[in-house]
């Protein structure tokens, strides 16, 4: 990815600090050259890690200039010592960057319940601040990884009267579920945007992306998505309820959805990326509820892994979603291949064609309820043998 796609006024660095025993990159830093307006969305888990306890109120205050992120240790369920450790780390970063602590955010991911080692941070933070550059964004994305097979980066840009760029970095592969997955996401833009637009645009984009994916039904203690806008592009101010705001939201939605799809594609042991698309619902809530029910069904996901066009599991998941349906009006298809119409099978020949679709790495399951004009989508992966192996060995 070329550096010209990166928003102006941001610098990056990453090192292998020794938090992870593997020697991989595990500590990253993102710094804006000037204080940035910000917004955040955080885990809905009632068990909350120390980094979130510090970061959440700072983001709510509306200004952020630097994000420190580590992998290998979640600093979750670590009590007062974990909170004190996170505070000490940010104090060290504040001294090195010569920035107020309330402009600094911290994010962690990794094993829950293990004490946070402070020495790697004390030794590593000076190295991070000395090596900041515009070119190391990909290294930060790598330093965030835990069981991820690949780093996740997405960009967008707007030209013309409004010239700005958006960069998104994310991590996530396991414990992925709606209402924030086990993930970290940092979205950076050099656009000038009102704080009101930032705080309204991010939750909507998250709802259509990171809150519309599922790998295994688990959510974690450390999940956060932060959006920073530093205005370095010096383009005209983007205000709510304008055409410019609509365009920005479209770009933001696409960046987050691209990252979300990467997370599902990288689901631990996953071999398939599947869009569950419910159409013809009487309202969007019903469509979303049904899509979520299918996307999170272990039986459906194992059928995807087995390349079995078992539409019965799909219609059953719609049925227990709790929405009002008429089973005699439901159609189901894999890509463009229908397997059931009006709740009845179309026969072995159609199922054989659908099986060919399931052999693809990526496909769409469309469920038409024939009850209205609303629709919604979720993105899910298959559930494989390797998922069990990866998570059985996670701490060993």
C-alpha positions in Angstrom: 0.0 0.0 0.0 1.5 3.3 -1.1 2.3 6.0 1.5 0.4 8.6 -0.5 -2.9 6.9 0.6 -2.1 7.8 4.2 -3.8 10.8 5.9 -1.5 13.7 6.5 -0.3 14.6 10.0 0.0 11.0 11.4 3.1 9.1 12.2 3.6 5.5 13.3 6.1 3.1 14.8 6.2 -0.5 16.1 8.7 -2.8 17.8 9.1 -6.2 19.2 9.3 -5.3 22.9 9.3 -8.8 24.4 5.7 -8.8 25.6 5.2 -11.7 23.3 7.5 -14.7 23.7 7.6 -15.3 20.0 9.6 -12.2 19.3 7.0 -10.8 16.9 6.1 -7.1 16.8 3.9 -6.5 19.8 4.0 -2.7 20.6 2.8 0.0 18.3 2.3 3.8 18.5 0.2 6.2 16.4 0.7 9.9 16.9 -1.1 12.8 15.3 1.1 15.9 14.8 -1.7 18.0 16.4 -4.6 17.2 18.8 -7.3 15.4 16.9 -11.1 15.4 17.4 -12.1 11.9 18.3 -14.9 9.4 18.8 -15.0 5.8 20.1 -17.1 2.7 20.4 -16.3 0.2 23.1 -17.1 -3.3 24.2 -20.5 -4.1 25.7 -19.0 -6.8 27.9 -19.6 -6.1 31.6 -16.0 -7.3 32.3 -13.8 -4.4 31.1 -10.1 -4.3 30.8 -7.9 -1.6 32.4 -7.0 0.1 29.1 -10.6 0.8 28.4 -11.2 2.2 31.9 -8.5 4.8 31.1 -9.2 5.4 27.4 -13.0 5.6 27.3 -13.4 8.8 29.4 -10.6 10.5 27.5 -12.1 9.7 24.2 -15.5 11.0 25.5 -13.8 14.3 26.3 -13.4 14.7 22.5 -9.6 15.1 21.9 -6.8 12.5 21.4 -3.3 12.8 20.0 -1.7 9.4 20.4 -2.6 5.7 20.7 -0.3 3.1 22.3 -1.3 -0.5 21.5 0.1 -3.8 22.5 -0.6 -7.4 21.8 0.3 -10.5 23.9 -1.3 -9.3 27.1 -4.9 -8.0 27.5 -4.3 -6.3 30.9 -7.8 -7.5 31.8 -8.9 -9.0 35.1 -5.7 -7.7 36.6 -7.2 -5.6 39.4 -5.7 -2.4 40.8 -2.2 -3.4 39.7 -3.4 -3.6 36.1 -4.9 -0.2 36.2 -1.9 1.3 37.9 0.3 -0.3 35.3 -1.7 1.2 32.4 -1.5 4.6 34.1 2.3 4.2 34.5 2.7 3.3 30.9 0.8 6.4 29.7 2.8 8.6 32.1 6.0 7.2 30.5 4.5 7.9 27.0 3.5 11.4 28.1 7.0 12.2 29.2 8.5 10.9 26.0 6.1 12.7 23.6 5.9 15.7 25.9 2.1 15.6 25.6 -0.6 15.8 28.3 -1.7 12.4 29.6 -5.3 13.2 28.9 -4.5 13.3 25.1 -3.2 9.7 25.2 -5.1 6.5 24.6 -4.0 2.9 25.4 -5.3 -0.4 23.9 -4.2 -3.9 24.7 -5.1 -7.4 23.4 -4.0 -10.9 24.3 -4.3 -13.3 27.2 -6.8 -12.3 29.9 -5.8 -12.5 33.6 -2.0 -12.4 33.4 -0.1 -9.5 35.1 1.0 -6.9 32.7 4.9 -6.8 32.4 6.0 -3.1 32.6 9.6 -3.4 31.6 8.9 -4.0 27.9 6.9 -0.8 27.9 9.5 1.3 29.8 12.3 0.1 27.5 10.1 0.1 24.3 8.3 3.5 24.5 11.5 5.6 24.0 12.3 3.4 21.0 8.8 4.0 19.6 9.0 7.7 20.0 12.4 8.0 18.4 11.4 5.9 15.3 8.1 7.6 14.4 7.5 7.9 10.6 4.7 8.1 8.1 5.8 4.7 6.6 5.3 2.3 9.5 1.5 2.1 9.6 1.6 -1.5 8.4 4.0 -2.4 11.2 1.5 -1.0 13.7 -1.2 -3.2 12.1 1.1 -6.2 12.5 1.9 -5.4 16.1 -1.8 -5.5 17.0 -2.2 -9.1 15.8 -2.7 -12.1 18.1 -4.1 -15.2 16.4 -4.6 -13.2 13.2 -3.1 -14.8 10.0 -2.7 -11.4 8.4 -2.8 -7.7 9.2 -5.9 -5.7 8.3 -5.6 -2.3 6.6 -8.2 -0.3 4.5 -8.1 3.1 3.0 -10.4 5.6 1.3 -10.0 9.1 -0.1 -12.0 12.0 -1.4 -10.8 14.5 -4.0 -12.1 17.7 -5.5 -13.2 20.6 -3.2 -13.0 18.2 -0.3 -9.6 16.5 -0.3 -8.9 14.1 2.5 -7.9 10.5 3.2 -9.0 7.8 5.6 -6.8 5.0 7.0 -8.2 2.1 9.0 -6.2 -0.5 11.0 -7.8 -3.4 12.7 -7.1 -6.8 14.4 -9.3 -9.7 15.1 -9.8 -13.4 14.2 -11.3 -15.2 17.1 -13.9 -14.3 19.8 -15.8 -12.4 17.0 -19.5 -11.7 17.6 -22.0 -8.8 17.2 -22.0 -6.0 19.8 -18.3 -5.5 19.2 -16.1 -8.4 18.5 -12.7 -9.3 20.0 -11.0 -6.6 18.0 -9.2 -3.3 18.0 -9.8 -0.8 15.3 -8.1 2.6 14.7 -9.5 4.9 12.0 -7.5 8.0 11.1 -8.4 10.9 8.8 -7.0 14.3 7.9 -10.4 15.7 7.2 -11.8 18.6 9.2 -15.0 17.3 10.8 -17.3 18.7 13.5 -17.2 16.6 16.7 -20.9 16.1 16.4 -20.5 14.4 13.1 -17.7 12.2 14.4 -19.7 11.0 17.3 -22.8 10.2 15.2 -21.0 8.7 12.2 -18.8 6.2 14.0 -21.6 4.2 15.8 -23.5 4.0 12.6 -20.5 2.7 10.7 -19.7 0.2 13.5 -23.3 -1.1 13.5 -23.1 -1.9 9.8 -19.6 -3.5 10.0 -18.0 -4.7 13.2 -21.4 -5.3 14.8 -22.6 -7.3 11.8 -20.0 -10.0 11.8 -19.7 -13.3 13.7 -17.0 -16.0 13.9 -17.7 -17.9 17.1 -20.2 -16.1 19.4 -17.8 -14.7 21.9 -17.0 -11.1 22.7 -14.1 -9.9 24.8 -13.1 -7.3 27.4 -10.8 -5.0 25.4 -12.7 -4.2 22.2 -12.6 -0.7 21.0 -12.8 1.3 17.8 -11.3 4.8 17.8 -11.8 7.5 15.1 -9.4 10.4 15.0 -9.7 13.5 12.7 -6.8 15.9 12.8 -7.8 18.3 10.0 -4.3 18.3 8.5 -5.8 18.2 5.0 -7.1 21.7 5.6 -10.2 21.1 3.5 -13.4 22.9 4.3 -15.1 21.9 7.6 -17.5 19.0 7.1 -20.8 19.7 9.0 -23.7 17.4 9.9 -26.7 17.1 7.5 -24.8 18.1 4.4 -23.9 16.3 1.2 -20.2 16.4 2.3 -21.2 14.7 5.5 -23.0 12.0 3.6 -20.0 11.4 1.4 -17.7 11.1 4.4 -20.0 8.6 6.1 -20.0 6.5 2.9 -16.2 6.4 2.9 -16.2 5.6 6.6 -18.7 2.9 6.2 -16.7 1.3 3.4 -13.4 1.3 5.3 -15.0 -0.3 8.4 -16.9 -2.9 6.3 -13.7 -3.8 4.4 -11.9 -4.3 7.7 -14.9 -6.3 9.1 -14.8 -8.6 6.1 -11.1 -9.1 6.6 -11.7 -10.1 10.2 -14.3 -12.7 9.2 -12.2 -14.0 6.4 -9.4 -14.4 8.9 -11.6 -16.2 11.4 -9.6 -18.7 13.4 -9.6 -21.8 11.2 -12.1 -20.2 8.7 -12.1 -21.3 5.1 -15.1 -19.2 3.9 -16.6 -15.7 4.1 -20.4 -15.8 3.9 -22.8 -12.9 3.7 -26.2 -13.8 5.2 -28.6 -11.4 3.5 -32.2 -11.3 4.7 -34.6 -9.4 2.3 -38.4 -8.9 2.2 -38.7 -8.3 5.9 -41.4 -6.2 7.4 -38.8 -3.9 9.1 -35.0 -3.6 9.4 -34.9 -4.9 13.0 -36.6 -8.1 12.0 -34.2 -8.5 9.0 -31.2 -7.9 11.2 -32.5 -10.3 13.9 -33.0 -13.1 11.4 -29.7 -12.5 9.7 -27.9 -12.6 13.0 -29.6 -15.8 14.1 -28.4 -17.6 10.9 -24.9 -16.1 11.0 -24.3 -17.2 14.6 -25.7 -20.7 14.3 -23.0 -23.3 14.9 -25.0 -25.9 12.9 -25.2 -23.5 9.9 -21.5 -22.6 10.2 -20.4 -26.3 10.3 -22.6 -27.0 7.3 -20.7 -24.3 5.4 -17.4 -25.9 6.4 -18.7 -29.3 5.2 -19.9 -27.6 1.9 -23.4 -29.0 2.7 -26.3 -27.0 1.2 -28.4 -27.8 4.3 -31.0 -25.1 3.9 -33.1 -26.7 6.6 -30.6 -25.5 9.3 -30.9 -22.0 7.8 -34.7 -21.8 7.9 -34.7 -23.3 11.4 -32.4 -20.5 12.5 -34.8 -18.0 11.0 -37.6 -19.7 12.9 -36.0 -19.5 16.3 -34.8 -15.9 15.8 -38.1 -14.8 17.4 -39.4 -12.6 14.5 -42.8 -13.2 13.0 -42.6 -15.2 9.8 -44.7 -17.3 7.5 -42.6 -20.4 6.8 -44.7 -21.1 3.6 -43.4 -17.8 2.0 -39.7 -18.1 2.7 -37.2 -18.5 -0.2 -33.5 -19.4 0.2 -30.7 -19.3 -2.3 -26.9 -19.7 -2.4 -25.6 -16.9 -4.7 -28.1 -17.1 -7.6 -29.0 -20.8 -7.0 -32.4 -21.2 -5.3 -32.7 -24.3 -3.1 -36.1 -23.6 -1.4 -39.2 -21.6 -2.5 -42.2 -21.0 -0.4 -40.5 -23.1 2.4 -40.2 -26.2 0.2 -37.2 -27.9 -1.3 -36.6 -27.6 -5.1 -35.0 -31.0 -5.3 -31.7 -32.8 -5.5 -30.6 -31.2 -8.8 -30.8 -27.6 -7.3 -29.1 -28.7 -4.1 -26.3 -30.2 -6.2 -25.9 -26.8 -7.9 -25.9 -25.1 -4.5 -23.2 -27.4 -3.3 -20.9 -26.0 -6.1 -21.5 -22.6 -4.6 -20.5 -23.7 -1.2 -17.2 -24.9 -2.6 -16.3 -21.3 -3.2 -14.3 -19.2 -0.7 -16.9 -16.5 -0.6 -20.6 -16.6 -1.3 -24.0 -15.1 -0.3 -27.0 -16.8 1.3 -30.1 -14.8 0.5 -33.3 -15.4 2.6 -36.4 -13.8 1.3 -39.2 -13.6 3.9 -41.8 -12.0 1.5 -43.1 -9.9 4.3 -42.1 -6.4 3.3 -39.3 -4.3 1.8 -36.6 -4.2 4.5 -33.3 -6.0 4.4 -30.1 -6.5 6.4 -26.9 -8.4 6.2 -24.4 -10.2 8.5 -21.1 -11.6 7.6 -20.0 -14.9 9.1 -17.4 -17.7 8.6 -17.5 -21.4 8.7 -16.6 -23.3 11.8 -13.8 -25.8 11.2 -11.6 -28.4 13.0 -8.8 -25.9 13.1 -10.9 -23.4 15.2 -10.9 -25.9 18.0 -7.2 -26.7 17.7 -6.2 -23.0 17.6 -8.2 -22.1 20.7 -7.3 -25.3 22.6 -3.6 -24.3 22.3 -4.1 -20.5 22.7 -2.1 -20.2 26.0 0.4 -23.0 25.4 
